[in-house]
Amino acid sequence: MKKLIGLFGLVLLSISCVTNASDKLVTFVCTGNTGRSPMAEALSKEIIKTKKLDILVESRGVNVDPTELTPEKGTMNVLKERGIDISEHKATQLTETDIQKSNLLLTMTEKHKEKILLQYPQAKNKVFTLSEYATGKNEDLADPYGKPLDAYKKVESQLYKLLPIALDKASKSGM
């Protein structure tokens, strides 16, 4: 009986590892990981769930301020209108480990992309601006930090146009 239970556990563990191994990791990157990239992560999770895509997403910042780790109020308000709560999100600095484990890094601006490539040149084949990856056009998503709610709604609108295209492309690619 113990052997049977042990074998069953091993089979379940193997299935779990196979499932996780097939997941592709897309990391969204902005400056402080308090506004645009956590919004992209949250909206992507909704899209992935709806479309049943085989992708995992996370978000990071290229210049996280250790005194500002909580999401921006504008980001939280915009997402709250969609029924999404990111109040538990904590800003996280992009690291070499993130570069290694990510299949794709999508930045909010060309400057974010440049900063990543300067620090991690090995990422050159997997870092793109979100707009570049989704449409082939390089258009930055303006930073709404400290601006009125309309600036956050504009970013949300841009993300909602770009994310479905980018996520579909990522799910079909060999990343």
QUIRACOR-V664620 format. One record per pair of residues at least 24 apart in sequence whose C-alpha atoms are under 8 Angstrom apart, sorted by the first residue. I is the first residue (numbers start at 1). J is the second residue. D is the distance in Angstrom with one decimal. If there is no record, write none. Layout:
i = [I & I]
j = [J & J]
d = [D & D]
//
This chain:
i = [22 & 23 & 23 & 23 & 24 & 24 & 24 & 24 & 24 & 24 & 24 & 25 & 25 & 25 & 25 & 25 & 25 & 25 & 25 & 26 & 26 & 26 & 26 & 26 & 26 & 26 & 26 & 26 & 27 & 27 & 27 & 27 & 27 & 27 & 27 & 27 & 27 & 28 & 28 & 28 & 28 & 28 & 28 & 28 & 28 & 29 & 29 & 29 & 29 & 29 & 29 & 29 & 29 & 29 & 29 & 30 & 30 & 30 & 30 & 30 & 30 & 30 & 31 & 31 & 31 & 31 & 31 & 32 & 32 & 32 & 32 & 32 & 32 & 32 & 32 & 32 & 33 & 33 & 33 & 33 & 33 & 33 & 33 & 33 & 33 & 33 & 34 & 34 & 34 & 34 & 34 & 34 & 34 & 34 & 35 & 35 & 35 & 35 & 35 & 35 & 35 & 36 & 36 & 36 & 36 & 36 & 37 & 37 & 37 & 38 & 38 & 38 & 39 & 39 & 39 & 40 & 40 & 42 & 42 & 42 & 43 & 43 & 43 & 44 & 44 & 44 & 47 & 48 & 53 & 53 & 54 & 55 & 55 & 55 & 59 & 60 & 60 & 60 & 60 & 61 & 61 & 61 & 61 & 62 & 62 & 62 & 62 & 62 & 63 & 64 & 64 & 64 & 72 & 74 & 74 & 74 & 75 & 78 & 78 & 78 & 78 & 96 & 99 & 103 & 104 & 104 & 106 & 106 & 108 & 108 & 108 & 109 & 109 & 109 & 109 & 110 & 110 & 126 & 130 & 130 & 130 & 131 & 133 & 134 & 134 & 134 & 134 & 134 & 135 & 135]
j = [54 & 54 & 55 & 56 & 54 & 55 & 56 & 102 & 103 & 171 & 175 & 55 & 56 & 57 & 58 & 101 & 102 & 103 & 104 & 55 & 56 & 57 & 58 & 102 & 103 & 104 & 105 & 106 & 57 & 58 & 59 & 60 & 98 & 102 & 104 & 105 & 106 & 57 & 58 & 59 & 60 & 105 & 106 & 107 & 108 & 59 & 60 & 61 & 62 & 94 & 105 & 106 & 107 & 108 & 112 & 60 & 61 & 62 & 107 & 108 & 109 & 112 & 61 & 62 & 63 & 64 & 112 & 60 & 61 & 62 & 63 & 64 & 65 & 91 & 92 & 93 & 59 & 60 & 61 & 62 & 64 & 69 & 71 & 91 & 92 & 93 & 68 & 69 & 70 & 71 & 72 & 75 & 90 & 91 & 71 & 72 & 74 & 75 & 143 & 144 & 145 & 75 & 108 & 143 & 144 & 155 & 61 & 107 & 108 & 71 & 86 & 89 & 75 & 79 & 156 & 159 & 163 & 79 & 84 & 86 & 159 & 160 & 163 & 163 & 164 & 167 & 164 & 167 & 168 & 171 & 171 & 167 & 170 & 171 & 92 & 91 & 92 & 93 & 94 & 91 & 92 & 93 & 94 & 93 & 94 & 112 & 115 & 116 & 93 & 91 & 92 & 93 & 145 & 148 & 149 & 152 & 152 & 149 & 152 & 153 & 156 & 120 & 123 & 175 & 128 & 175 & 130 & 133 & 140 & 141 & 142 & 139 & 140 & 141 & 142 & 138 & 140 & 175 & 162 & 163 & 166 & 162 & 166 & 162 & 163 & 165 & 166 & 169 & 162 & 165]
d = [7.4 & 5.5 & 5.2 & 6.2 & 6.8 & 4.8 & 5.8 & 7.7 & 6.1 & 7.5 & 7.3 & 6.0 & 4.8 & 5.6 & 7.6 & 7.3 & 5.1 & 5.3 & 6.6 & 7.2 & 6.2 & 4.8 & 6.6 & 5.9 & 6.0 & 4.8 & 5.8 & 7.2 & 5.7 & 4.9 & 5.2 & 6.9 & 8.0 & 6.3 & 6.3 & 4.8 & 6.2 & 7.5 & 6.3 & 4.5 & 6.3 & 5.9 & 4.9 & 5.8 & 7.6 & 5.7 & 5.0 & 5.4 & 7.0 & 7.9 & 7.0 & 6.1 & 4.6 & 6.3 & 7.3 & 6.8 & 5.0 & 6.4 & 6.0 & 5.5 & 7.5 & 6.5 & 4.8 & 5.1 & 5.2 & 6.7 & 7.1 & 7.7 & 4.7 & 6.5 & 5.3 & 4.2 & 6.3 & 6.8 & 8.0 & 7.8 & 6.7 & 5.3 & 4.4 & 7.9 & 6.5 & 7.9 & 7.7 & 4.9 & 6.4 & 7.6 & 7.8 & 6.8 & 6.2 & 4.3 & 5.5 & 7.9 & 7.7 & 5.8 & 6.1 & 5.6 & 7.8 & 5.6 & 7.9 & 7.5 & 7.1 & 7.5 & 7.2 & 7.3 & 8.0 & 7.2 & 7.7 & 8.0 & 7.3 & 7.6 & 8.0 & 7.8 & 6.4 & 7.3 & 7.4 & 6.5 & 7.5 & 8.0 & 7.3 & 7.5 & 8.0 & 7.6 & 8.0 & 6.6 & 7.8 & 7.7 & 6.8 & 7.7 & 7.8 & 6.5 & 6.3 & 7.9 & 8.0 & 6.5 & 7.7 & 6.9 & 5.3 & 5.6 & 5.2 & 7.1 & 6.1 & 4.9 & 5.5 & 6.0 & 5.7 & 6.9 & 7.5 & 7.4 & 6.7 & 6.7 & 6.6 & 5.4 & 7.4 & 7.6 & 5.5 & 5.9 & 6.3 & 7.8 & 6.9 & 6.5 & 7.5 & 7.3 & 6.7 & 5.5 & 8.0 & 6.8 & 4.9 & 7.6 & 6.0 & 5.4 & 8.0 & 7.3 & 4.5 & 6.2 & 7.8 & 7.5 & 6.6 & 7.8 & 7.1 & 7.8 & 7.3 & 6.5 & 6.3 & 5.9 & 7.5 & 5.5 & 4.5 & 7.5 & 7.7 & 7.9]
//
